[in-house]
């Protein structure tokens, strides 16, 4: 369990909690909570918050030449009493307060998930026409930007086309988000592939600072926000096993649960397999266990 934090909590999401430091800064803490099918499960995945934070921090640093990110340069020891800081130092970061961009920036390099389902019906994904006769899990000719609406906790995000995204956040901003998201994905996918991981697709979150500068925030390229596939078992035509909560999702699918809260308790063996996958992704991407 996580120790209490003396700062005022201002938001609790599916995975992350935000605490107010001052008008410019917040403390973002990654919990061990796991959500599946938009429901938070009763059992935590112990160690997950720390692993996700380490993976995100690695990417924020690696991609900092592409665009600014939410880091302030402060450590948790600068904003918390020593004992509290020690308890959360591996799962918490001090970040800028930003105004979130009201669309989620999803980039797909391969055809899977909801994109594959939509392509089978329409031959397009989020309004982007794709070549005919592509197979499931096939690499796309080039990475595509397929935004979605930002749902409240408990609601489902909705895939939208670029025109709808431009109507929500403004055309100029939408074009900037699309360009940056594709650039971030392309750089990350190249690194990951060299490490034995295919990044099928990912979701970026952007915010805007007081000067109107687009800024990368939240989490980046983790198994929670991306579909990671092991390169050595990748095969066009089948959906490879991924480095994420797939064990949990498969177990829940077979449990007879109706996907409405409350979720059932997940067996310890499934939780152990899940955390082992997260650790494997961390080790492969960063070279550090």
FENLIN-V938596 format. One record per residue. N is the residue number from 1. RES is the residue in one small letter. SS is DSSP state (alpha for helix, beta for strand, coil for the rest). Layout:
# FENLIN-V938596
n = (N	N)
res = (RES	RES)
ss = (SS	SS)
This chain:
# FENLIN-V938596
n = (1	2	3	4	5	6	7	8	9	10	11	12	13	14	15	16	17	18	19	20	21	22	23	24	25	26	27	28	29	30	31	32	33	34	35	36	37	38	39	40	41	42	43	44	45	46	47	48	49	50	51	52	53	54	55	56	57	58	59	60	61	62	63	64	65	66	67	68	69	70	71	72	73	74	75	76	77	78	79	80	81	82	83	84	85	86	87	88	89	90	91	92	93	94	95	96	97	98	99	100	101	102	103	104	105	106	107	108	109	110	111	112	113	114	115	116	117	118	119	120	121	122	123	124	125	126	127	128	129	130	131	132	133	134	135	136	137	138	139	140	141	142	143	144	145	146	147	148	149	150	151	152	153	154	155	156	157	158	159	160	161	162	163	164	165	166	167	168	169	170	171	172	173	174	175	176	177	178	179	180	181	182	183	184	185	186	187	188	189	190	191	192	193	194	195	196	197	198	199	200	201	202	203	204	205	206	207	208	209	210	211	212	213	214	215	216	217	218	219	220	221	222	223	224	225	226	227	228	229	230	231	232	233	234	235	236	237	238	239	240	241	242	243	244	245	246	247	248	249	250	251	252	253	254	255	256	257	258	259	260	261	262	263	264	265	266	267	268	269	270	271	272	273	274	275	276	277	278	279	280	281	282	283	284	285	286	287	288	289)
res = (x	x	x	x	x	x	x	x	x	x	x	x	x	x	x	x	x	x	x	x	x	x	x	x	x	x	x	x	x	x	x	x	x	x	x	x	x	x	x	x	x	x	x	x	x	x	x	x	x	x	x	x	x	x	x	x	x	x	x	x	x	x	x	x	x	x	x	x	x	x	x	x	x	x	x	x	x	x	x	x	x	x	x	x	x	x	x	x	x	x	x	x	x	x	x	x	x	x	x	x	x	x	x	x	x	x	x	x	x	x	x	x	x	x	x	x	x	x	x	x	x	x	x	x	x	x	x	x	x	x	x	x	x	x	x	x	x	x	x	x	x	x	x	x	x	x	x	x	x	x	x	x	x	x	x	x	x	x	x	x	x	x	x	x	x	x	x	x	x	x	x	x	x	x	x	x	x	x	x	x	x	x	x	x	x	x	x	x	x	x	x	x	x	x	x	x	x	x	x	x	x	x	x	x	x	x	x	x	x	x	x	x	x	x	x	x	x	x	x	x	x	x	x	x	x	x	x	x	x	x	x	x	x	x	x	x	x	x	x	x	x	x	x	x	x	x	x	x	x	x	x	x	x	x	x	x	x	x	x	x	x	x	x	x	x	x	x	x	x	x	x	x	x	x	x	x	x	x	x	x	x	x	x	x	x	x	x	x	x)
ss = (coil	coil	coil	coil	coil	coil	coil	beta	beta	beta	beta	beta	coil	coil	coil	beta	beta	beta	beta	beta	coil	coil	coil	coil	beta	beta	beta	beta	beta	beta	coil	coil	coil	coil	beta	beta	coil	coil	beta	beta	coil	coil	coil	coil	coil	coil	coil	alpha	alpha	alpha	alpha	alpha	alpha	alpha	alpha	alpha	alpha	alpha	alpha	alpha	alpha	alpha	coil	coil	coil	coil	coil	coil	beta	coil	beta	coil	coil	coil	coil	alpha	alpha	alpha	alpha	coil	coil	alpha	alpha	alpha	alpha	alpha	alpha	alpha	coil	coil	coil	beta	beta	beta	beta	beta	coil	coil	beta	beta	coil	coil	beta	beta	beta	beta	beta	beta	beta	beta	coil	coil	alpha	alpha	alpha	alpha	alpha	alpha	alpha	alpha	alpha	alpha	coil	beta	beta	coil	coil	beta	beta	coil	coil	coil	coil	coil	coil	coil	coil	coil	beta	beta	beta	beta	beta	beta	beta	coil	coil	beta	beta	coil	coil	coil	coil	coil	coil	coil	coil	coil	beta	coil	coil	alpha	alpha	alpha	alpha	alpha	alpha	alpha	alpha	coil	alpha	alpha	alpha	alpha	alpha	alpha	alpha	alpha	alpha	alpha	alpha	alpha	alpha	alpha	alpha	alpha	alpha	alpha	alpha	alpha	alpha	alpha	alpha	alpha	coil	coil	beta	beta	beta	beta	beta	beta	beta	beta	beta	beta	beta	beta	coil	coil	coil	coil	coil	beta	beta	beta	beta	coil	coil	coil	coil	coil	coil	coil	coil	beta	beta	beta	beta	beta	alpha	alpha	alpha	coil	coil	coil	coil	coil	coil	coil	coil	beta	coil	coil	coil	alpha	alpha	alpha	alpha	alpha	alpha	alpha	alpha	alpha	coil	coil	coil	coil	coil	coil	coil	coil	coil	coil	coil	coil	coil	alpha	alpha	alpha	alpha	alpha	alpha	alpha	alpha	alpha	alpha	alpha	alpha	alpha	alpha	alpha	alpha	alpha	alpha	alpha	coil	coil	coil)
